[in-house]
């Protein structure tokens, strides 16, 4: 499976991950354990789904190492993406 990985690093929880996509795609926020499960093709838990426009924003639910994954779900096509972490204060203020 082809996918784009954005390593957000170790986060405290409460930050906002903002993802920009160039075309419709599946966008998932995964902790390190679930990223490994996703990458190996096993069942995994994530926040996200199929999005047609961006930006897509996720609140980081708890402390840990986090990833954003963008894929086309096996469909043909191309997608570009970028991701960044915003502090919770920057988003709410």
N, CA, C and O atoms as a DFTB+ gen file, in Angstrom:
372 C
 N C O
     1  1       0.837      -1.175       0.000
     2  2       0.000       0.000       0.000
     3  2       0.887       1.246       0.000
     4  3       1.855       1.336       0.755
     5  1       0.546       2.177      -0.839
     6  2       1.285       3.433      -0.883
     7  2       0.588       4.461      -0.009
     8  3      -0.638       4.576      -0.009
     9  1       1.390       5.201       0.731
    10  2       0.842       6.230       1.603
    11  2       1.902       7.288       1.857
    12  3       3.094       7.064       1.652
    13  1       1.440       8.437       2.307
    14  2       2.329       9.517       2.716
    15  2       2.292       9.567       4.237
    16  3       1.217       9.603       4.835
    17  1       3.451       9.569       4.854
    18  2       3.552       9.606       6.319
    19  2       4.084      10.957       6.752
    20  3       5.073      11.451       6.212
    21  1       3.419      11.549       7.734
    22  2       3.901      12.772       8.376
    23  2       4.138      12.438       9.851
    24  3       3.192      12.172      10.592
    25  1       5.392      12.452      10.266
    26  2       5.760      12.156      11.648
    27  2       5.624      13.442      12.458
    28  3       6.414      14.371      12.292
    29  1       4.631      13.494      13.327
    30  2       4.389      14.688      14.136
    31  2       5.258      14.720      15.390
    32  3       5.369      15.756      16.046
    33  1       5.868      13.598      15.718
    34  2       6.744      13.529      16.880
    35  2       5.989      13.332      18.182
    36  3       4.796      13.030      18.189
    37  1       6.701      13.508      19.275
    38  2       6.143      13.356      20.622
    39  2       5.339      14.607      20.972
    40  3       5.861      15.721      20.936
    41  1       4.073      14.412      21.307
    42  2       3.194      15.535      21.624
    43  2       2.553      15.330      22.999
    44  3       2.438      14.203      23.480
    45  1       2.148      16.413      23.607
    46  2       1.617      16.381      24.970
    47  2       0.128      16.065      25.029
    48  3      -0.364      15.601      26.058
    49  1      -0.587      16.306      23.952
    50  2      -2.040      16.188      23.945
    51  2      -2.637      17.586      23.993
    52  3      -2.149      18.446      24.725
    53  1      -3.676      17.813      23.230
    54  2      -4.319      19.116      23.170
    55  2      -3.874      19.956      21.987
    56  3      -4.555      20.918      21.632
    57  1      -2.750      19.618      21.369
    58  2      -2.324      20.340      20.168
    59  2      -3.272      19.998      19.017
    60  3      -4.059      19.054      19.094
    61  1      -3.174      20.782      17.964
    62  2      -3.980      20.553      16.766
    63  2      -3.050      20.173      15.613
    64  3      -2.091      20.886      15.316
    65  1      -3.343      19.047      14.972
    66  2      -2.634      18.656      13.749
    67  2      -3.462      19.184      12.582
    68  3      -4.651      18.886      12.467
    69  1      -2.825      19.971      11.719
    70  2      -3.499      20.531      10.547
    71  2      -2.886      19.906       9.302
    72  3      -1.674      19.968       9.095
    73  1      -3.730      19.309       8.481
    74  2      -3.279      18.594       7.288
    75  2      -3.899      19.248       6.056
    76  3      -5.100      19.515       6.016
    77  1      -3.063      19.498       5.059
    78  2      -3.523      20.035       3.786
    79  2      -3.351      18.956       2.729
    80  3      -2.287      18.345       2.631
    81  1      -4.400      18.716       1.930
    82  2      -4.343      17.727       0.848
    83  2      -4.665      18.411      -0.478
    84  3      -5.429      19.374      -0.530
    85  1      -4.060      17.887      -1.556
    86  2      -4.280      18.466      -2.880
    87  2      -5.477      17.863      -3.605
    88  3      -6.035      18.491      -4.505
    89  1      -5.879      16.646      -3.222
    90  2      -7.025      15.950      -3.811
    91  2      -7.714      15.156      -2.712
    92  3      -7.169      15.006      -1.618
    93  1      -8.896      14.651      -2.992
    94  2      -9.610      13.823      -2.020
    95  2      -8.754      12.632      -1.627
    96  3      -8.102      12.013      -2.469
    97  1      -8.763      12.317      -0.332
    98  2      -7.925      11.233       0.170
    99  2      -8.389      10.808       1.557
   100  3      -9.170      11.504       2.206
   101  1      -7.900       9.665       1.995
   102  2      -8.083       9.223       3.368
   103  2      -7.002       9.877       4.209
   104  3      -5.825       9.837       3.852
   105  1      -7.392      10.474       5.318
   106  2      -6.452      11.128       6.222
   107  2      -6.678      10.527       7.602
   108  3      -7.800      10.527       8.110
   109  1      -5.593      10.007       8.216
   110  2      -5.704       9.335       9.508
   111  2      -4.693       9.885      10.495
   112  3      -3.536      10.126      10.150
   113  1      -5.137      10.076      11.710
   114  2      -4.256      10.424      12.816
   115  2      -4.073       9.156      13.635
   116  3      -5.043       8.570      14.116
   117  1      -2.798       8.731      13.793
   118  2      -2.496       7.473      14.472
   119  2      -1.408       7.658      15.520
   120  3      -0.461       8.416      15.313
   121  1      -1.545       6.959      16.650
   122  2      -0.440       6.912      17.598
   123  2       0.595       5.904      17.071
   124  3       0.358       5.240      16.062
   125  1       1.722       5.796      17.747
   126  2       2.819       4.969      17.212
   127  2       2.431       3.503      17.080
   128  3       2.787       2.865      16.089
   129  1       1.713       2.953      18.050
   130  2       1.306       1.547      17.972
   131  2       0.395       1.315      16.764
   132  3       0.603       0.380      15.990
   133  1      -0.605       2.166      16.614
   134  2      -1.548       1.981      15.513
   135  2      -0.925       2.293      14.158
   136  3      -1.364       1.745      13.147
   137  1       0.087       3.161      14.109
   138  2       0.805       3.375      12.855
   139  2       1.513       2.094      12.434
   140  3       1.476       1.721      11.262
   141  1       2.161       1.417      13.387
   142  2       2.834       0.146      13.063
   143  2       1.825      -0.894      12.580
   144  3       2.112      -1.648      11.650
   145  1       0.656      -0.940      13.199
   146  2      -0.384      -1.878      12.775
   147  2      -0.877      -1.525      11.364
   148  3      -1.054      -2.414      10.532
   149  1      -1.096      -0.246      11.095
   150  2      -1.515       0.207       9.764
   151  2      -0.480      -0.188       8.720
   152  3      -0.811      -0.755       7.679
   153  1       0.779       0.119       9.018
   154  2       1.852      -0.133       8.061
   155  2       1.994      -1.612       7.734
   156  3       2.360      -1.970       6.615
   157  1       1.709      -2.466       8.698
   158  2       1.831      -3.908       8.455
   159  2       0.528      -4.533       7.952
   160  3       0.444      -5.750       7.788
   161  1      -0.498      -3.688       7.703
   162  2      -1.736      -4.185       7.115
   163  2      -2.703      -4.799       8.105
   164  3      -3.638      -5.490       7.700
   165  1      -2.505      -4.568       9.383
   166  2      -3.389      -5.112      10.408
   167  2      -4.457      -4.096      10.818
   168  3      -4.379      -2.910      10.495
   169  1      -5.442      -4.598      11.531
   170  2      -6.505      -3.735      12.048
   171  2      -5.890      -2.683      12.973
   172  3      -4.988      -2.983      13.754
   173  1      -6.379      -1.472      12.878
   174  2      -5.827      -0.370      13.659
   175  2      -6.928       0.634      13.987
   176  3      -7.974       0.671      13.338
   177  1      -6.668       1.444      15.010
   178  2      -7.609       2.490      15.406
   179  2      -7.024       3.835      15.014
   180  3      -5.815       4.048      15.095
   181  1      -7.895       4.738      14.588
   182  2      -7.443       6.049      14.132
   183  2      -8.571       7.063      14.231
   184  3      -9.741       6.702      14.362
   185  1      -8.208       8.314      14.167
   186  2      -9.168       9.403      13.989
   187  2      -9.031       9.838      12.544
   188  3      -7.919       9.917      12.022
   189  1     -10.147      10.121      11.894
   190  2     -10.080      10.588      10.519
   191  2     -11.080       9.903       9.632
   192  3     -12.095       9.382      10.093
   193  1     -10.776       9.910       8.340
   194  2     -11.659       9.328       7.347
   195  2     -11.324       9.865       5.971
   196  3     -10.194      10.275       5.708
   197  1     -12.325       9.858       5.090
   198  2     -12.143      10.330       3.718
   199  2     -12.526      11.809       3.657
   200  3     -13.623      12.192       4.064
   201  1     -11.616      12.626       3.149
   202  2     -11.848      14.067       3.069
   203  2     -11.704      14.528       1.622
   204  3     -10.839      14.048       0.890
   205  1     -12.556      15.457       1.224
   206  2     -12.521      15.996      -0.138
   207  2     -11.875      17.368      -0.208
   208  3     -11.499      17.820      -1.289
   209  1     -11.741      18.034       0.930
   210  2     -11.126      19.365       0.940
   211  2     -10.329      19.545       2.219
   212  3     -10.491      18.798       3.184
   213  1      -9.482      20.530       2.206
   214  2      -8.638      20.791       3.361
   215  2      -8.697      22.275       3.712
   216  3      -9.189      23.072       2.914
   217  1      -8.211      22.658       4.876
   218  2      -7.422      21.823       5.781
   219  2      -8.305      20.890       6.614
   220  3      -9.481      21.158       6.857
   221  1      -7.692      19.791       7.039
   222  2      -8.294      18.827       7.955
   223  2      -7.590      19.036       9.286
   224  3      -6.362      19.109       9.333
   225  1      -8.354      19.132      10.365
   226  2      -7.748      19.369      11.684
   227  2      -8.156      18.276      12.661
   228  3      -9.312      17.857      12.705
   229  1      -7.180      17.824      13.443
   230  2      -7.409      16.839      14.489
   231  2      -6.839      17.375      15.796
   232  3      -5.753      17.954      15.809
   233  1      -7.552      17.190      16.876
   234  2      -6.974      17.481      18.193
   235  2      -6.229      16.235      18.651
   236  3      -6.765      15.128      18.585
   237  1      -5.001      16.411      19.113
   238  2      -4.209      15.292      19.629
   239  2      -4.841      14.884      20.963
   240  3      -4.868      15.684      21.897
   241  1      -5.353      13.645      21.065
   242  2      -6.156      13.286      22.232
   243  2      -5.389      13.032      23.533
   244  3      -5.949      13.187      24.618
   245  1      -4.128      12.648      23.437
   246  2      -3.371      12.303      24.643
   247  2      -1.879      12.353      24.334
   248  3      -1.488      12.391      23.168
   249  1      -1.047      12.353      25.369
   250  2       0.403      12.354      25.140
   251  2       0.847      11.108      24.367
   252  3       0.289      10.025      24.544
   253  1       1.849      11.274      23.517
   254  2       2.402      10.147      22.781
   255  2       3.074      10.610      21.498
   256  3       3.139      11.803      21.202
   257  1       3.570       9.640      20.749
   258  2       4.187       9.903      19.445
   259  2       3.092       9.730      18.400
   260  3       2.416       8.701      18.375
   261  1       2.912      10.731      17.537
   262  2       1.780      10.756      16.618
   263  2       2.218      10.869      15.158
   264  3       3.258      11.445      14.839
   265  1       1.387      10.296      14.286
   266  2       1.603      10.317      12.842
   267  2       0.302      10.697      12.145
   268  3      -0.789      10.423      12.646
   269  1       0.433      11.326      10.993
   270  2      -0.686      11.509      10.067
   271  2      -0.326      10.717       8.820
   272  3       0.790      10.811       8.309
   273  1      -1.285       9.935       8.337
   274  2      -1.101       9.139       7.135
   275  2      -2.154       9.567       6.113
   276  3      -3.328       9.728       6.445
   277  1      -1.721       9.745       4.878
   278  2      -2.610      10.114       3.778
   279  2      -2.490       9.035       2.712
   280  3      -1.384       8.708       2.281
   281  1      -3.629       8.475       2.282
   282  2      -3.603       7.471       1.215
   283  2      -4.870       7.574       0.375
   284  3      -5.813       8.284       0.724
   285  1      -4.868       6.857      -0.724
   286  2      -6.013       6.858      -1.638
   287  2      -6.858       5.596      -1.499
   288  3      -7.765       5.367      -2.299
   289  1      -6.570       4.781      -0.497
   290  2      -7.373       3.579      -0.264
   291  2      -7.309       2.573      -1.386
   292  3      -8.269       1.835      -1.609
   293  1      -6.199       2.528      -2.098
   294  2      -6.047       1.576      -3.193
   295  2      -6.532       2.081      -4.541
   296  3      -6.325       1.419      -5.558
   297  1      -7.170       3.231      -4.567
   298  2      -7.641       3.788      -5.836
   299  2      -6.495       4.465      -6.575
   300  3      -5.520       4.904      -5.965
   301  1      -6.623       4.544      -7.897
   302  2      -5.611       5.204      -8.714
   303  2      -5.703       6.712      -8.535
   304  3      -6.766       7.256      -8.236
   305  1      -4.592       7.362      -8.720
   306  2      -4.565       8.817      -8.627
   307  2      -3.353       9.280      -7.865
   308  3      -2.492       8.490      -7.480
   309  1      -3.306      10.573      -7.656
   310  2      -2.193      11.165      -6.929
   311  2      -2.735      12.154      -5.913
   312  3      -3.773      12.784      -6.117
   313  1      -2.013      12.272      -4.824
   314  2      -2.362      13.261      -3.805
   315  2      -1.066      13.779      -3.195
   316  3      -0.113      13.027      -2.996
   317  1      -1.048      15.040      -2.912
   318  2       0.046      15.650      -2.179
   319  2      -0.492      16.101      -0.837
   320  3      -1.689      16.348      -0.689
   321  1       0.392      16.209       0.140
   322  2      -0.087      16.642       1.452
   323  2       1.032      17.288       2.250
   324  3       2.217      17.100       1.976
   325  1       0.620      18.045       3.234
   326  2       1.546      18.603       4.212
   327  2       0.844      18.571       5.552
   328  3      -0.385      18.546       5.617
   329  1       1.626      18.572       6.628
   330  2       1.046      18.552       7.972
   331  2       1.891      19.405       8.888
   332  3       3.110      19.497       8.738
   333  1       1.217      20.030       9.845
   334  2       1.920      20.807      10.848
   335  2       1.142      20.723      12.148
   336  3      -0.048      20.410      12.163
   337  1       1.843      21.010      13.244
   338  2       1.232      20.977      14.559
   339  2       1.059      22.412      15.038
   340  3       2.002      23.203      15.025
   341  1      -0.155      22.734      15.457
   342  2      -0.468      24.039      16.014
   343  2      -0.697      23.861      17.508
   344  3      -1.248      22.843      17.926
   345  1      -0.298      24.805      18.300
   346  2      -0.590      24.718      19.725
   347  2      -2.078      24.931      19.908
   348  3      -2.711      25.623      19.111
   349  1      -2.638      24.346      20.944
   350  2      -4.054      24.520      21.227
   351  2      -4.406      25.986      21.428
   352  3      -5.499      26.416      21.058
   353  1      -3.485      26.766      22.016
   354  2      -3.726      28.182      22.269
   355  2      -3.822      28.972      20.958
   356  3      -4.632      29.892      20.845
   357  1      -2.995      28.610      19.971
   358  2      -2.992      29.338      18.697
   359  2      -4.320      29.141      17.959
   360  3      -4.780      30.043      17.258
   361  1      -4.927      27.981      18.113
   362  2      -6.168      27.685      17.411
   363  2      -7.358      28.321      18.120
   364  3      -8.243      28.880      17.473
   365  1      -7.378      28.237      19.434
   366  2      -8.547      28.741      20.156
   367  2      -8.488      30.254      20.353
   368  3      -9.525      30.874      20.590
   369  1      -7.299      30.869      20.261
   370  2      -7.186      32.301      20.506
   371  2      -7.164      33.037      19.259
   372  3      -7.073      34.265      19.269
